[in-house]
Amino acid sequence: MAARLLSLLLLLALAACAPLQAATADATAATPTPAPLPEGFLRADGPRAFSFPADFGPHEDYLTEWWYYTGNLDTADGRHFGYELTFFRIGLLPAGQAPPRQSGWASSQIYMAHFAVSDVGGGEFHAFQRYSSGAAGLAGAQAEPYRVWLEDWAVEQTGPGGYRLLANQDGVSIALELQDAKGPVLHGIGGYSQKGPEAGNASYYYTQPRLLTQGVIQLGEQRFEVSGLSWKDHEFSTNVLSEGQIGWGWFSIQLDNDYELMVYELRREDGSPDPFSSGTLIHPDGSTTHLAAGDFEIEALGSWLSPHSGASYPMGWRLHVPAASLELEVLPYMEDQEMNVSTIYWEGAVRISGSQAGQPVRGAGYVELTGYAEPFDGDF
């Protein structure tokens, strides 16, 4: 489902950026009342054909889209880091409907990005947010060569299956080289991921689940050479959550036997899992097994009370996938990985242990938890 925050984040971004239909973004304005969703955008209403590299790029006929990178990286002596770099595109007008404008600052697209580093060894979590208009080269996305950027935060293609990630804020930076070891994997039914009972309450969704990663993380004067694995999600849609759905828990898991697992559990107002929760088991050869809501179970082991927002999050999980004989324990590398930005959510690096078909497995991944805290009521 990726870092994506379908309802709260989208409405906040649309509201904050609505004036850009006539002028330029003001990324420092206080949070206004959410604006109504624009009309005229396409909705994900059934399977579509995917084509790469074209589908690496933007889909401006849809209201919202995100390119989402997370990873677990280690130094040679075992110091562990997690990172998140996510780019969001929010359409103010559908593709082809924007009127001609003389100003180079005019745009029908808004971009937002989140960047975070979890310094497990140092016990520190660093999180940042940016907004920009998709004008004057400040932010944008393209398919060939693949590139998504917001000012100097960027992901860019370096060669066949190769990518570079760059972000730098307040002395915290990443410069990472990624190489795709498995290729794109489609979720749901051929990339069509249904989120609720209403027509069009769905997204188009694929993953690059095994990106071999090496590079540098900089924290002030400290420079760390790191390597490990990254995960990319790309999802585009128009609808928000269905009535009664208030958030979700999303898990991306990379195991040391070359399996990966993505599951998301949509949460209803009474705390029960929604029947439209689903997931994907990705086999070593890249083939997949679709998981419906009844094919997996997520059991919380404890909770964590945020000292920043006051929100209580589940923390630590057992994950059961009976059809795959998969039993996993998922524990955070550190509890305080709350993204305290315009929409507050928990997004953190996790370590994995357990068994598959009776054989021990280990790994790492990321977990996203939304709907536990109120939106941030203040300046962006």
N, C-alpha and C positions, 0 to 999 in steps of 0.2 A: 504494500500500500504505500508505501513509501510515503518520508519526512515530509510531509505533504499537507496535512492539516486541512482536510477537504472543506469543512464548513467554516470554522472559526478563522483560520488563516486567510482563506479566500475572501470572505466578507470584509475582514479588516483591510486587506490590501486594496480591494475594490473601493472601499469607502475612502481610504487615505489618498488614493490616486485618481479619484473621479475628476478632479479639476483638469487633469491632463487631456481630457477630450477637447479642451480649448486652449490649454497652455502647457506649462512645464511642471514636472513633479516638484513638490516641496517635501522632501523626505524628513523634515524635522517638525512637521505639523503634528498637533495633538490628535489623538484618535477620535474621529467623529462618529456619528451614528452610522451603522452599516447601510450602504446603498442597496437598492434592489438589483438582482442579477440582470445583466443586459439580455436582450432577445436577439435571435438570429444566428446563434452559434449552433453548430451541429452537436448532436448527442450520440454517445456510444450506444447504438441500438441493435447491434448484432455483430457477428464475426466480420472481419475485414482481412484483406491480404496485406501482409507485412513485406516490405522490401528494404534491404539494407544495401548501401548506407543511407538511402533517402530517409528512412524512419529514425535515424539517429538525430535528425534535425527537427525544427519546430513544426507544429501543426496548428496554424493560426485560425483555422475554422472552428477550433474548440476553445472554450473559455479559459481553461487552466491547464498547466503542464509543468512537469518538474523533471529535472535531471539530478539524480541523487547518488552521491558517492559516500561510502563509509569504509573504514578499514581498521584492521588490527595489525600493528607493526611493532617490531622489537629491534633493539640494538644488539650488537654482537655479544654484549655481556648480560643481556636479558632484561633490560629496562623496557617496560611495555607502554605503548601509546595506542590510543584510539583516535580516529578523526572522522569528522563529517564535513562535507562540502556539498551543499544543495543549492541549485538554481531553480527558481520558480518563474514561470511566465504567466501573466494574467492579461487577458485580452479585454480592452475597453470597447472595441468594435470588431466584428468578424472580419476575416480576410476579405479584401475587395470592397468593403463598405466604408472605409475611411475616405472622407472628402479630400480633394487636393488642397495642400497647404503650402504657403510660401516659406514658412519658418522651418529651419532645420531642426528646431527643438520640438516640433509637433510629432506626436507618436500615438498609435492606437494600441501600443503594448507597454506594459509595466513589467519590470524585472525586480525580483527580490532574491537575496541569497543569505544563507546561514552557513557559518563556518565555526567549527569547534574542534578543540584538541583536548583529549583526556590524558593528562600526564599521571599515569598510575604510580610510578615510582616517586614522583614529587607530591602526590596527593592533591593536585590542582586541576581544576576544570576551567577552560577558557572558551567563551562563547561570544559570537559577534553576529550582527545582522546589518545588511545594507539594502537600500532601495535605489532604483534609478529608472528613468524613462528609457525606453528602447529607441532613443534618438541620438543624433550627433555622435554615433559610435560609442556611446557610454555603456550600452548593454545590448545583448542580442544573442541570437543562435543561428547556426547554419549547418547544413548537412555535409557539404563537400567543398573543401575539407571540413570535417566535423570540428565545430568550435562552439562553446557557450561561454559567455563572459559577462561580468558586471564590473566595470572599471578594470582593476588589475587582478581581480579574482577570476580564474579561468580554467576551463578544461579544453585542451586542443589536441587534435590528432597529430601524431609524429611519424606514422607509417602504418602499414597493414596491421591492424589490431593493437597499435601502440598509441598511448595517450600521455599527456603531461598535465598534472594538476598543480595550480599555483594559487596561493592565497597568503596575505600578509596583513596583519592588523595589530597595532599596539605592541610590536615586538614579538608577536607569535606568528610563525609562518610555516608553510609546508611547500616543498618543491619535490614532487613525486613523479616517477615514471612508472606507467602501468602497461602491462602486456596481457592481452586477452588469451587465456588458455583453454576456453571452452566455447566461446561464441555466444550470441544472443539466444535466450530461452524465453518462450512465450508462456504466460500464465493464463489461468482460466481455460476457456475453450478457444484455442488458437489465438491467444492474446486478448480475448474478450472476457473481461473480469466483471461479473455481475455483483453489485453491492446491495441490491434491494429489490423489492417486488415491482416497483414502478418501471414503466417503459423508459429506457434511457438512463436509469440509475445504475450506471456502470462506467467502466473506464477501459481503455486499451493500455496494455501493460506488458512490458518485457523486462528482462534482467540480463546483465552480463555477470554471472555469479562467481567467476574465479579469475580475478585480475591480479597477476603476479606483480608485486609492487616493491620498489626500492627508491630511496631518495633521502631527503634531509628534512628534519623538523628542527626549527629554531625557536628557542624560548629565551628572549633577551640575549645575553651573551653566550648562552649554552647552545651548542650545535650537536645534533644527534644524527648519525647515519643509521638508517632503519631499513628493514625489509619485512615482507609479510604478504598478506592478501587483502585485496579490496573487493568491493561489491558495488555494482551500479544498477539502479532502477531508473526506468524512464516510463512515465505514465501520463496520459492526457485524457481529458474528459470535460464535461460541462456540468453535470448534476452534482449536488452536494448530498449529504447523508439523508437517508429516509427518515420520516417521522418516527420518533422513539429511539433512534440510534444516537448515542451521545459521545462516542469515542471508540477507540480500539487499542489493542495490543498487537504490534507487528514484530515478527521475528525473522531475521536472516541469519542462517547458520551455515558455516563452512567446516566440514569434518575432515579429519586427516586420512580418510579412506576415499577421498575424492567425490563423496556425495555432498550435495547442498540441500538445504531445506528452507523454504519460505512459507510461513503461515501467518495469517492475520485473523484475529478474533474480534469482530465487531461487538460492541457492548451496548446493551439496551438500558433504558432508564432504571429498570429494577435490578441492574447488575448482571443479568443473565446474558449468555452469549447469543448473538443473533444467528438465525439459520443460514444467512448468506455469508457467514465466515467461510474462508477457504484457504487453500495453500497448494504448494507444488513440491514434490520430491524430485530432485534432479539427480540422475544417475551419472556414474563416471564417464559414460560415453556421450553425455548431453541429452539423452532421451529423458522423458518426464513422466511422472504419474500425478494426475490431478487429484487433489484431496478436497472432498466436500466437508462440510462442518462436522458431520458424524464420523469422519475418518481420523480425527485427532482430538486430543484432550490437553488442555493447559491448566495446570494446578499451581496456584500461587503458594509459595513457601513462607512468605513473611511480608512485611511492609516497611516503608520508609517515609518519615514525615519531613517534608522539605522545610528547612529553616528560612528559606527565601520567600516562598509563596504560601506556605502553610498547607499545601496539598499533601494528601496521603496517597502514595503509590504502592501497588504490589511490588515486591522486590524479591527475586529468586523464584524459579519456576521448575516444575517437572513437566516435561513434554512427552506425550505418548502418541506414537503412530503405530497402532497394532498391525496393520496390513504390511508394514515394512519391518516389523519386529524391532522397532526403534524406541529406546527408552533413554531420555536425555535429562540431565540436570543442567540448568542454565543459571549462572550466578554473575552478578555485575562485578567487573573489575574494581569499581568504586561506586558507592551509592549516589554521591552527589554529582550527577551528570544531567541536571535539569537545565533545559534551555529557557532561560528567563529573558525572553525577548518579547515582541509585540503580542505573540500568543505563547503562553507558557506550556511546555510539554517536556517529557523526559525522553532523552535519546542517548543511549549509552552503549559502550563496549561491554561485551559479556564473554565469559569463558564457559566452555562446554565439556562435560564428561558424561559417559554412559556406555551403552552397548547397542549394537545392531546385529541381529541374528545371533546373539550370544557372544559376539566378539567385542572387545573393548574398543571404544572410539573416543577421541578427544577433538577439540576444535575451538573456534571462536566465532563471534558474530556480533550483531547489533540488535537492540530492542528499542522500539518506539512506543510510548504510552501517551495517549491524548485523551482529553476530556476530564481530567482529574483536577485541573486548576482553572480558575477564571481567567479570561483574557487579561493581559497586562493593561492597566488603566493609567496611561501616562504618555510620555513622549516616545516617539519611535527612536 
